[in-house]
């Protein structure tokens, strides 16, 4: 139960840091990378951040693996 509490605190701190980064424009690159699809029509808009999501997935995978190794031993 204690590990769950530590994990929730860590997730909360990371969420706050992401919010601060977004507030100060440090995440303005997100969605503007080559490979991100943006189609705007007269009555609709479609936005698919493929490249940004792949990059975010790689970064989160590395972070989760590093944290897993840190908390295991």
Backbone as XML, in Angstrom:
<?xml version="1.0"?>
<chain id="A" units="angstrom">
  <residue number="1" name="UNK">
    <atom name="N" x="0.822" y="-1.187" z="0.000"/>
    <atom name="CA" x="0.000" y="0.000" z="0.000"/>
    <atom name="C" x="0.871" y="1.258" z="0.000"/>
  </residue>
  <residue number="2" name="UNK">
    <atom name="N" x="2.009" y="1.156" z="0.653"/>
    <atom name="CA" x="2.901" y="2.305" z="0.712"/>
    <atom name="C" x="3.479" y="2.638" z="-0.663"/>
  </residue>
  <residue number="3" name="UNK">
    <atom name="N" x="3.766" y="1.599" z="-1.471"/>
    <atom name="CA" x="4.284" y="1.825" z="-2.812"/>
    <atom name="C" x="3.254" y="2.525" z="-3.678"/>
  </residue>
  <residue number="4" name="UNK">
    <atom name="N" x="1.984" y="2.197" z="-3.501"/>
    <atom name="CA" x="0.922" y="2.854" z="-4.252"/>
    <atom name="C" x="0.864" y="4.336" z="-3.903"/>
  </residue>
  <residue number="5" name="UNK">
    <atom name="N" x="1.022" y="4.658" z="-2.640"/>
    <atom name="CA" x="1.036" y="6.055" z="-2.218"/>
    <atom name="C" x="2.198" y="6.817" z="-2.837"/>
  </residue>
  <residue number="6" name="UNK">
    <atom name="N" x="3.362" y="6.209" z="-2.842"/>
    <atom name="CA" x="4.532" y="6.853" z="-3.459"/>
    <atom name="C" x="4.324" y="7.045" z="-4.959"/>
  </residue>
  <residue number="7" name="UNK">
    <atom name="N" x="3.727" y="6.056" z="-5.604"/>
    <atom name="CA" x="3.463" y="6.166" z="-7.035"/>
    <atom name="C" x="2.473" y="7.293" z="-7.324"/>
  </residue>
  <residue number="8" name="UNK">
    <atom name="N" x="1.437" y="7.410" z="-6.518"/>
    <atom name="CA" x="0.456" y="8.482" z="-6.718"/>
    <atom name="C" x="1.071" y="9.860" z="-6.492"/>
  </residue>
  <residue number="9" name="UNK">
    <atom name="N" x="1.945" y="9.982" z="-5.523"/>
    <atom name="CA" x="2.645" y="11.253" z="-5.297"/>
    <atom name="C" x="3.522" y="11.577" z="-6.489"/>
  </residue>
  <residue number="10" name="UNK">
    <atom name="N" x="4.231" y="10.602" z="-7.007"/>
    <atom name="CA" x="5.094" y="10.813" z="-8.169"/>
    <atom name="C" x="4.283" y="11.237" z="-9.394"/>
  </residue>
  <residue number="11" name="UNK">
    <atom name="N" x="3.171" y="10.578" z="-9.632"/>
    <atom name="CA" x="2.313" y="10.938" z="-10.765"/>
    <atom name="C" x="1.782" y="12.360" z="-10.594"/>
  </residue>
  <residue number="12" name="UNK">
    <atom name="N" x="1.401" y="12.727" z="-9.394"/>
    <atom name="CA" x="0.920" y="14.082" z="-9.132"/>
    <atom name="C" x="1.986" y="15.138" z="-9.373"/>
  </residue>
  <residue number="13" name="UNK">
    <atom name="N" x="3.198" y="14.872" z="-8.925"/>
    <atom name="CA" x="4.298" y="15.816" z="-9.137"/>
    <atom name="C" x="4.606" y="15.954" z="-10.625"/>
  </residue>
  <residue number="14" name="UNK">
    <atom name="N" x="4.591" y="14.841" z="-11.349"/>
    <atom name="CA" x="4.835" y="14.892" z="-12.783"/>
    <atom name="C" x="3.729" y="15.654" z="-13.511"/>
  </residue>
  <residue number="15" name="UNK">
    <atom name="N" x="2.492" y="15.499" z="-13.068"/>
    <atom name="CA" x="1.379" y="16.230" z="-13.673"/>
    <atom name="C" x="1.511" y="17.731" z="-13.429"/>
  </residue>
  <residue number="16" name="UNK">
    <atom name="N" x="1.927" y="18.106" z="-12.236"/>
    <atom name="CA" x="2.136" y="19.527" z="-11.937"/>
    <atom name="C" x="3.273" y="20.090" z="-12.776"/>
  </residue>
  <residue number="17" name="UNK">
    <atom name="N" x="4.360" y="19.342" z="-12.906"/>
    <atom name="CA" x="5.485" y="19.800" z="-13.728"/>
    <atom name="C" x="5.083" y="19.949" z="-15.197"/>
  </residue>
  <residue number="18" name="UNK">
    <atom name="N" x="4.279" y="19.020" z="-15.703"/>
    <atom name="CA" x="3.801" y="19.123" z="-17.084"/>
    <atom name="C" x="2.894" y="20.338" z="-17.239"/>
  </residue>
  <residue number="19" name="UNK">
    <atom name="N" x="2.073" y="20.611" z="-16.259"/>
    <atom name="CA" x="1.211" y="21.790" z="-16.304"/>
    <atom name="C" x="2.001" y="23.084" z="-16.296"/>
  </residue>
  <residue number="20" name="UNK">
    <atom name="N" x="3.031" y="23.152" z="-15.482"/>
    <atom name="CA" x="3.885" y="24.349" z="-15.437"/>
    <atom name="C" x="4.615" y="24.518" z="-16.762"/>
  </residue>
  <residue number="21" name="UNK">
    <atom name="N" x="5.117" y="23.426" z="-17.315"/>
    <atom name="CA" x="5.813" y="23.497" z="-18.603"/>
    <atom name="C" x="4.871" y="23.974" z="-19.701"/>
  </residue>
  <residue number="22" name="UNK">
    <atom name="N" x="3.637" y="23.492" z="-19.697"/>
    <atom name="CA" x="2.664" y="23.920" z="-20.702"/>
    <atom name="C" x="2.297" y="25.386" z="-20.507"/>
  </residue>
  <residue number="23" name="UNK">
    <atom name="N" x="2.174" y="25.804" z="-19.275"/>
    <atom name="CA" x="1.793" y="27.201" z="-18.977"/>
    <atom name="C" x="2.840" y="28.191" z="-19.474"/>
  </residue>
  <residue number="24" name="UNK">
    <atom name="N" x="4.104" y="27.837" z="-19.362"/>
    <atom name="CA" x="5.173" y="28.745" z="-19.761"/>
    <atom name="C" x="5.664" y="28.494" z="-21.187"/>
  </residue>
  <residue number="25" name="UNK">
    <atom name="N" x="4.942" y="27.697" z="-21.947"/>
    <atom name="CA" x="5.239" y="27.516" z="-23.358"/>
    <atom name="C" x="6.370" y="26.567" z="-23.667"/>
  </residue>
  <residue number="26" name="UNK">
    <atom name="N" x="6.772" y="25.754" z="-22.721"/>
    <atom name="CA" x="7.861" y="24.818" z="-22.966"/>
    <atom name="C" x="7.413" y="23.612" z="-23.797"/>
  </residue>
  <residue number="27" name="UNK">
    <atom name="N" x="6.104" y="23.467" z="-23.967"/>
    <atom name="CA" x="5.582" y="22.364" z="-24.765"/>
    <atom name="C" x="4.967" y="22.857" z="-26.066"/>
  </residue>
  <residue number="28" name="UNK">
    <atom name="N" x="5.385" y="24.010" z="-26.532"/>
    <atom name="CA" x="4.799" y="24.569" z="-27.753"/>
    <atom name="C" x="5.185" y="23.759" z="-28.989"/>
  </residue>
  <residue number="29" name="UNK">
    <atom name="N" x="6.211" y="22.946" z="-28.909"/>
    <atom name="CA" x="6.626" y="22.096" z="-30.026"/>
    <atom name="C" x="5.655" y="20.953" z="-30.246"/>
  </residue>
  <residue number="30" name="UNK">
    <atom name="N" x="4.910" y="20.586" z="-29.197"/>
    <atom name="CA" x="4.030" y="19.428" z="-29.283"/>
    <atom name="C" x="2.924" y="19.678" z="-30.316"/>
  </residue>
  <residue number="31" name="UNK">
    <atom name="N" x="2.843" y="18.807" z="-31.300"/>
    <atom name="CA" x="1.845" y="18.941" z="-32.348"/>
    <atom name="C" x="2.333" y="19.707" z="-33.556"/>
  </residue>
  <residue number="32" name="UNK">
    <atom name="N" x="3.544" y="20.214" z="-33.511"/>
    <atom name="CA" x="4.091" y="20.977" z="-34.626"/>
    <atom name="C" x="5.306" y="20.309" z="-35.254"/>
  </residue>
  <residue number="33" name="UNK">
    <atom name="N" x="5.503" y="19.037" z="-34.989"/>
    <atom name="CA" x="6.636" y="18.311" z="-35.548"/>
    <atom name="C" x="6.304" y="17.817" z="-36.953"/>
  </residue>
  <residue number="34" name="UNK">
    <atom name="N" x="7.319" y="17.575" z="-37.770"/>
    <atom name="CA" x="7.066" y="16.962" z="-39.078"/>
    <atom name="C" x="6.430" y="15.585" z="-38.881"/>
  </residue>
  <residue number="35" name="UNK">
    <atom name="N" x="5.407" y="15.293" z="-39.607"/>
    <atom name="CA" x="4.701" y="14.027" z="-39.457"/>
    <atom name="C" x="3.393" y="14.166" z="-38.710"/>
  </residue>
  <residue number="36" name="UNK">
    <atom name="N" x="3.172" y="15.276" z="-38.040"/>
    <atom name="CA" x="1.890" y="15.546" z="-37.400"/>
    <atom name="C" x="0.921" y="16.024" z="-38.476"/>
  </residue>
  <residue number="37" name="UNK">
    <atom name="N" x="-0.267" y="15.454" z="-38.496"/>
    <atom name="CA" x="-1.234" y="15.741" z="-39.547"/>
    <atom name="C" x="-2.244" y="16.771" z="-39.040"/>
  </residue>
  <residue number="38" name="UNK">
    <atom name="N" x="-2.427" y="17.816" z="-39.811"/>
    <atom name="CA" x="-3.400" y="18.849" z="-39.472"/>
    <atom name="C" x="-4.150" y="19.222" z="-40.754"/>
  </residue>
  <residue number="39" name="UNK">
    <atom name="N" x="-5.434" y="18.979" z="-40.769"/>
    <atom name="CA" x="-6.286" y="19.319" z="-41.913"/>
    <atom name="C" x="-7.409" y="20.215" z="-41.417"/>
  </residue>
  <residue number="40" name="UNK">
    <atom name="N" x="-7.523" y="21.400" z="-42.000"/>
    <atom name="CA" x="-8.561" y="22.344" z="-41.617"/>
    <atom name="C" x="-9.417" y="22.631" z="-42.846"/>
  </residue>
  <residue number="41" name="UNK">
    <atom name="N" x="-10.698" y="22.365" z="-42.720"/>
    <atom name="CA" x="-11.639" y="22.650" z="-43.789"/>
    <atom name="C" x="-12.525" y="23.816" z="-43.398"/>
  </residue>
  <residue number="42" name="UNK">
    <atom name="N" x="-13.550" y="24.050" z="-44.194"/>
    <atom name="CA" x="-14.472" y="25.143" z="-43.899"/>
    <atom name="C" x="-15.291" y="24.869" z="-42.653"/>
  </residue>
  <residue number="43" name="UNK">
    <atom name="N" x="-15.688" y="23.614" z="-42.477"/>
    <atom name="CA" x="-16.585" y="23.287" z="-41.375"/>
    <atom name="C" x="-16.010" y="22.281" z="-40.390"/>
  </residue>
  <residue number="44" name="UNK">
    <atom name="N" x="-14.792" y="21.845" z="-40.615"/>
    <atom name="CA" x="-14.222" y="20.843" z="-39.718"/>
    <atom name="C" x="-12.706" y="20.973" z="-39.670"/>
  </residue>
  <residue number="45" name="UNK">
    <atom name="N" x="-12.153" y="20.349" z="-38.654"/>
    <atom name="CA" x="-10.700" y="20.318" z="-38.497"/>
    <atom name="C" x="-10.308" y="18.953" z="-37.947"/>
  </residue>
  <residue number="46" name="UNK">
    <atom name="N" x="-9.214" y="18.423" z="-38.450"/>
    <atom name="CA" x="-8.686" y="17.134" z="-37.993"/>
    <atom name="C" x="-7.233" y="17.342" z="-37.615"/>
  </residue>
  <residue number="47" name="UNK">
    <atom name="N" x="-6.865" y="16.871" z="-36.436"/>
    <atom name="CA" x="-5.497" y="17.000" z="-35.955"/>
    <atom name="C" x="-5.054" y="15.651" z="-35.414"/>
  </residue>
  <residue number="48" name="UNK">
    <atom name="N" x="-3.993" y="15.085" z="-36.004"/>
    <atom name="CA" x="-3.469" y="13.789" z="-35.581"/>
    <atom name="C" x="-1.971" y="13.941" z="-35.331"/>
  </residue>
  <residue number="49" name="UNK">
    <atom name="N" x="-1.558" y="14.085" z="-34.064"/>
    <atom name="CA" x="-0.134" y="14.296" z="-33.754"/>
    <atom name="C" x="0.659" y="12.995" z="-33.699"/>
  </residue>
  <residue number="50" name="UNK">
    <atom name="N" x="0.825" y="12.351" z="-34.837"/>
    <atom name="CA" x="1.475" y="11.031" z="-34.883"/>
    <atom name="C" x="2.918" y="11.097" z="-34.372"/>
  </residue>
  <residue number="51" name="UNK">
    <atom name="N" x="3.724" y="11.976" z="-34.934"/>
    <atom name="CA" x="5.136" y="12.065" z="-34.551"/>
    <atom name="C" x="5.289" y="12.480" z="-33.091"/>
  </residue>
  <residue number="52" name="UNK">
    <atom name="N" x="4.479" y="13.419" z="-32.658"/>
    <atom name="CA" x="4.553" y="13.865" z="-31.262"/>
    <atom name="C" x="4.204" y="12.731" z="-30.304"/>
  </residue>
  <residue number="53" name="UNK">
    <atom name="N" x="3.213" y="11.913" z="-30.659"/>
    <atom name="CA" x="2.826" y="10.802" z="-29.795"/>
    <atom name="C" x="3.890" y="9.708" z="-29.756"/>
  </residue>
  <residue number="54" name="UNK">
    <atom name="N" x="4.538" y="9.453" z="-30.894"/>
    <atom name="CA" x="5.620" y="8.460" z="-30.916"/>
    <atom name="C" x="6.768" y="8.931" z="-30.023"/>
  </residue>
  <residue number="55" name="UNK">
    <atom name="N" x="7.133" y="10.199" z="-30.140"/>
    <atom name="CA" x="8.200" y="10.756" z="-29.314"/>
    <atom name="C" x="7.822" y="10.715" z="-27.833"/>
  </residue>
  <residue number="56" name="UNK">
    <atom name="N" x="6.589" y="11.078" z="-27.515"/>
    <atom name="CA" x="6.130" y="11.042" z="-26.131"/>
    <atom name="C" x="6.138" y="9.606" z="-25.599"/>
  </residue>
  <residue number="57" name="UNK">
    <atom name="N" x="5.754" y="8.650" z="-26.422"/>
    <atom name="CA" x="5.760" y="7.247" z="-26.021"/>
    <atom name="C" x="7.168" y="6.764" z="-25.708"/>
  </residue>
  <residue number="58" name="UNK">
    <atom name="N" x="8.125" y="7.143" z="-26.532"/>
    <atom name="CA" x="9.518" y="6.737" z="-26.293"/>
    <atom name="C" x="10.034" y="7.337" z="-24.991"/>
  </residue>
  <residue number="59" name="UNK">
    <atom name="N" x="9.775" y="8.615" z="-24.775"/>
    <atom name="CA" x="10.245" y="9.285" z="-23.558"/>
    <atom name="C" x="9.607" y="8.660" z="-22.321"/>
  </residue>
  <residue number="60" name="UNK">
    <atom name="N" x="8.308" y="8.419" z="-22.363"/>
    <atom name="CA" x="7.641" y="7.825" z="-21.203"/>
    <atom name="C" x="8.098" y="6.396" z="-20.955"/>
  </residue>
  <residue number="61" name="UNK">
    <atom name="N" x="8.370" y="5.638" z="-22.005"/>
    <atom name="CA" x="8.874" y="4.276" z="-21.843"/>
    <atom name="C" x="10.224" y="4.278" z="-21.134"/>
  </residue>
  <residue number="62" name="UNK">
    <atom name="N" x="11.103" y="5.178" z="-21.544"/>
    <atom name="CA" x="12.421" y="5.277" z="-20.907"/>
    <atom name="C" x="12.266" y="5.692" z="-19.444"/>
  </residue>
  <residue number="63" name="UNK">
    <atom name="N" x="11.407" y="6.679" z="-19.167"/>
    <atom name="CA" x="11.211" y="7.135" z="-17.792"/>
    <atom name="C" x="10.630" y="6.037" z="-16.907"/>
  </residue>
  <residue number="64" name="UNK">
    <atom name="N" x="9.638" y="5.326" z="-17.402"/>
    <atom name="CA" x="9.022" y="4.261" z="-16.599"/>
    <atom name="C" x="10.027" y="3.149" z="-16.327"/>
  </residue>
  <residue number="65" name="UNK">
    <atom name="N" x="10.834" y="2.790" z="-17.311"/>
    <atom name="CA" x="11.849" y="1.763" z="-17.094"/>
    <atom name="C" x="12.903" y="2.216" z="-16.083"/>
  </residue>
  <residue number="66" name="UNK">
    <atom name="N" x="13.335" y="3.470" z="-16.180"/>
    <atom name="CA" x="14.310" y="3.974" z="-15.216"/>
    <atom name="C" x="13.732" y="4.022" z="-13.808"/>
  </residue>
  <residue number="67" name="UNK">
    <atom name="N" x="12.493" y="4.480" z="-13.678"/>
    <atom name="CA" x="11.864" y="4.531" z="-12.352"/>
    <atom name="C" x="11.641" y="3.127" z="-11.803"/>
  </residue>
  <residue number="68" name="UNK">
    <atom name="N" x="11.285" y="2.185" z="-12.678"/>
    <atom name="CA" x="11.106" y="0.802" z="-12.235"/>
    <atom name="C" x="12.394" y="0.219" z="-11.686"/>
  </residue>
  <residue number="69" name="UNK">
    <atom name="N" x="13.488" y="0.490" z="-12.358"/>
    <atom name="CA" x="14.785" y="-0.001" z="-11.867"/>
    <atom name="C" x="15.185" y="0.679" z="-10.557"/>
  </residue>
  <residue number="70" name="UNK">
    <atom name="N" x="14.845" y="1.964" z="-10.446"/>
    <atom name="CA" x="15.194" y="2.712" z="-9.233"/>
    <atom name="C" x="14.413" y="2.204" z="-8.021"/>
  </residue>
  <residue number="71" name="UNK">
    <atom name="N" x="13.109" y="1.948" z="-8.196"/>
    <atom name="CA" x="12.283" y="1.535" z="-7.064"/>
    <atom name="C" x="12.452" y="0.061" z="-6.715"/>
  </residue>
  <residue number="72" name="UNK">
    <atom name="N" x="12.925" y="-0.753" z="-7.662"/>
    <atom name="CA" x="13.122" y="-2.175" z="-7.390"/>
    <atom name="C" x="14.399" y="-2.463" z="-6.604"/>
  </residue>
  <residue number="73" name="UNK">
    <atom name="N" x="15.375" y="-1.641" z="-6.786"/>
    <atom name="CA" x="16.584" y="-2.029" z="-6.072"/>
    <atom name="C" x="17.655" y="-1.082" z="-6.308"/>
  </residue>
</chain>
